[in-house]
Amino acid sequence: MSLTSKIDFAVVFSVKHANPNGDPLNGNRPRTTMDGRGEISDVCLKRKIRNRLMDFGETIFVQSDDKNVDSYRSLKDRADACLAFKNEKDKDKAAAAACKEWFDVRTFGQVFAFKGANQAKGDGVSIGIRGPVSIHPAMSIDPIFVNEMQITKSVNSVTGEKKSSDTMGTKNTVDFGIYVTYGSINCQLAEKTGFSDEDAEKIKQSLITLFENDCSSARPEGSMEVLKVIWWKHNCASGQYSSAKVHRSLVVRKKAGVEIGSDIDDYEITVNELEGLTPEIIDGL
């Protein structure tokens, strides 16, 4: 059974001495907007959700190379291995097979654009699937300060080098920031992909534990923490309020008297009441 009620959600999380999402066009520095606020792309957030769903045992189509759990080294190889999708002549039925096979396809959608996506047709026509779950880029509440440090190597990279200690590059981290991302789950699109209430619950759990098993040299364990997940479940498929109005009901700001926020205790999180729509507010683990 597909999703019965529209859902809106928000995630409030902290970043401390970490690079949450490097910009490859800017020396891998943490992403920032023109006014200095920190930014994390929606693609980055979806990658983390996919990774958590894989940890839960779900079958995922778009797997990263460093978290690959099957033998397929490309999306085309993975698609071709699903015979229900590969051999289906009808595009709508092929899309339905893909949604049934892969959790992230029925969640976020997918464009099967590689040649021969539906080889039984022989025409290589792309198959596009619109997913019901949409996510905004995460933005920091205040402008962030990016700390840049020089890093060095302490061993020769190649035999015969005359010296081992030398400047190797730079490492950029956000000193501290509170970030917020918003999202929504659309019932009309959920009906088309087969996304269910049970699937929505798994998305909620992935958001609560978003940074589990996500540590790296740029994001040490504990440097990114989910503070709150706010989950609004409407009483109808179309929703009682627009997503924009629901998202605006969440207010995250510095406490009175705090000039520069440097800790989670410097901020307060408030959810303004909307008549008839009471959110579930969950603390991060």
C-alpha positions in Angstrom: 0.0 0.0 0.0 1.4 3.4 -1.0 1.8 6.4 1.3 -1.5 7.5 3.0 -0.6 11.0 4.1 1.7 13.8 3.0 4.8 14.2 5.2 7.1 17.1 5.7 10.3 16.9 7.7 13.3 18.9 8.9 16.7 17.9 10.3 18.8 20.2 12.6 22.4 19.1 13.0 25.7 20.5 14.1 29.2 20.5 12.5 32.3 21.0 14.6 35.8 20.9 13.3 34.8 19.0 10.2 34.3 19.5 6.5 30.7 18.4 5.9 30.7 18.8 2.1 33.8 19.9 0.2 33.5 22.0 -3.0 35.8 20.4 -5.7 35.8 23.7 -7.6 37.2 25.5 -4.6 40.0 23.4 -3.4 37.6 21.1 -1.5 36.8 23.9 1.0 33.5 23.5 2.8 30.7 24.9 0.6 29.6 28.4 1.4 27.0 30.8 -0.1 27.8 34.3 -1.2 26.9 35.6 2.3 29.2 33.2 4.1 26.7 30.7 5.3 27.6 27.0 5.1 25.9 24.8 2.6 25.6 21.0 2.1 24.2 19.8 -1.2 21.1 17.7 -1.5 23.1 15.2 -3.4 25.5 14.8 -0.4 22.5 14.3 1.9 20.9 11.7 -0.3 24.2 9.8 -0.4 24.2 9.6 3.4 20.6 8.5 3.4 21.4 5.8 0.8 24.3 4.6 2.9 22.1 4.4 6.1 19.5 2.4 4.1 22.2 0.0 3.0 23.2 -0.4 6.6 19.5 -1.3 7.3 19.8 -4.0 4.6 17.8 -2.3 1.8 18.7 -2.8 -1.8 20.1 0.4 -3.3 20.7 1.2 -7.0 23.1 4.2 -6.7 25.9 2.8 -4.6 29.2 4.6 -4.0 32.5 2.9 -4.9 33.6 2.9 -1.3 30.4 1.3 0.0 29.7 -1.1 -2.8 28.0 -4.3 -1.5 27.6 -6.2 -4.8 29.9 -7.1 -7.7 28.6 -4.5 -10.1 30.9 -1.7 -11.0 28.5 0.5 -12.9 24.8 1.5 -12.8 24.3 -0.2 -16.2 25.7 -3.5 -14.9 23.4 -3.3 -11.9 20.4 -2.5 -14.1 21.1 -5.3 -16.5 21.3 -7.8 -13.6 17.7 -7.1 -12.8 15.9 -9.2 -15.5 12.5 -7.9 -14.6 13.7 -4.5 -15.5 16.0 -5.3 -18.4 13.6 -7.6 -20.3 10.4 -5.6 -19.9 9.3 -4.1 -23.2 6.8 -1.6 -21.7 8.4 1.5 -20.2 5.9 1.9 -17.4 6.2 -1.7 -16.4 10.0 -1.4 -16.5 9.8 1.6 -14.2 7.6 -0.3 -11.8 10.1 -3.2 -11.8 12.9 -0.8 -11.0 10.9 0.8 -8.1 10.1 -2.6 -6.7 13.8 -3.7 -6.9 15.6 -0.7 -5.5 14.6 1.4 -2.5 16.3 4.6 -3.6 14.6 4.5 -7.0 11.1 4.5 -5.6 12.3 7.1 -3.0 14.3 9.7 -4.9 13.5 8.6 -8.5 16.1 7.9 -11.2 16.8 8.5 -14.9 18.0 5.4 -16.7 19.7 7.3 -19.5 22.5 4.9 -20.6 22.1 3.2 -24.0 20.1 0.1 -23.8 18.4 0.9 -20.6 15.6 -1.2 -21.9 17.4 -3.6 -24.2 14.3 -5.5 -25.1 13.0 -2.4 -26.9 16.4 -2.0 -28.7 16.0 1.7 -29.0 17.9 2.9 -25.9 15.0 5.2 -24.9 15.6 6.8 -21.4 13.3 5.9 -18.6 12.7 8.7 -16.1 11.1 8.1 -12.7 10.1 10.9 -10.3 10.5 10.0 -6.7 8.2 11.3 -3.9 11.0 12.3 -1.5 12.5 15.7 -2.1 15.3 17.3 0.0 16.6 20.8 0.2 20.3 21.6 0.5 21.3 22.1 4.2 22.2 25.7 5.2 23.9 27.0 8.3 21.9 29.3 10.5 24.8 31.8 10.7 27.9 32.5 8.6 30.6 30.0 9.2 34.3 30.4 9.8 36.5 28.0 7.7 39.8 27.1 9.3 42.6 26.3 6.9 45.7 24.4 8.1 48.8 23.2 6.3 49.4 19.5 6.4 52.8 17.8 5.9 54.0 14.3 5.1 56.6 12.6 7.4 57.8 9.9 5.1 59.1 9.8 1.6 56.5 9.1 -1.1 59.1 7.6 -3.5 62.4 5.8 -2.7 65.3 8.2 -3.3 63.7 11.4 -2.2 66.2 13.5 -0.2 63.8 14.7 2.5 60.7 13.2 4.0 59.1 16.2 5.8 57.4 18.6 3.4 54.2 20.5 2.9 51.6 18.2 1.4 48.6 20.5 1.1 45.8 22.1 3.1 42.9 20.8 5.2 39.8 23.0 5.6 37.2 22.6 8.4 34.2 24.4 9.7 35.0 25.6 13.3 31.3 25.3 14.3 27.9 25.6 12.6 24.3 24.6 13.1 22.7 23.4 9.8 19.1 22.8 8.8 17.7 20.8 5.9 14.1 20.4 4.9 12.2 17.8 2.9 8.8 16.5 1.9 7.2 13.2 0.8 4.5 13.6 -1.9 1.6 11.1 -1.9 0.8 11.4 -5.6 4.3 10.5 -6.6 4.5 7.8 -3.9 1.5 6.1 -5.5 3.3 6.0 -8.8 6.5 4.5 -7.4 5.0 2.3 -4.7 6.6 4.2 -1.8 4.8 3.1 1.4 4.3 4.2 5.0 6.8 1.6 6.0 9.3 3.1 3.6 8.7 6.5 5.1 9.5 5.1 8.6 12.8 3.8 7.3 13.6 7.3 5.9 12.8 8.7 9.3 15.2 6.3 11.0 17.9 7.1 8.5 17.6 10.8 9.2 17.8 10.2 13.0 21.1 8.3 12.5 22.3 10.2 9.5 26.0 10.4 10.4 26.4 6.8 11.7 29.2 5.0 9.8 30.0 8.3 8.0 33.3 9.2 9.6 36.4 10.1 7.6 39.6 12.2 8.0 37.4 15.2 7.0 34.6 14.2 9.3 36.0 12.5 12.5 33.6 10.5 14.5 31.4 12.8 16.6 32.1 15.9 14.6 28.7 15.9 13.0 25.6 15.3 15.2 21.9 15.2 14.5 20.2 17.4 17.1 16.5 17.1 16.1 14.4 15.5 13.5 11.0 17.2 13.1 8.4 15.0 11.4 5.1 16.5 10.3 2.5 13.9 9.2 -0.6 15.5 7.7 -4.1 14.1 8.0 -4.6 13.8 4.2 -2.8 13.1 1.0 -2.7 16.7 -0.2 -1.6 18.1 3.1 -3.2 20.5 5.5 -0.7 23.2 4.8 1.9 24.0 2.1 5.4 22.6 2.7 6.8 26.1 2.8 4.5 27.1 5.6 5.2 24.0 7.5 9.0 24.4 7.1 8.7 28.1 8.3 7.2 26.9 11.6 10.7 25.6 12.6 12.8 28.4 14.1 16.5 27.9 15.0 18.3 30.9 16.4 21.0 32.0 18.8 19.9 32.4 22.4 19.6 35.9 23.8 22.9 37.4 24.6 24.9 35.1 22.4 26.9 37.0 19.8 28.8 34.2 18.1 27.5 30.6 18.5 30.3 28.1 19.2 28.3 25.3 20.8 24.9 23.6 20.5 23.9 25.1 23.8 24.2 28.6 22.3 21.1 27.9 20.1 17.4 27.2 20.7 15.1 25.2 18.5 11.4 26.1 18.5 8.5 24.7 16.4 5.6 27.1 16.2 2.2 25.4 16.4 0.1 24.9 13.3 -3.6 24.2 14.1 -4.4 20.5 13.6 -0.8 19.5 12.7 1.4 18.4 15.6 4.9 17.3 14.7 6.8 14.4 16.1 10.1 15.8 17.5 12.9 13.3 17.8 16.3 13.8 19.4 19.3 12.5 17.5 21.1 9.5 19.0 
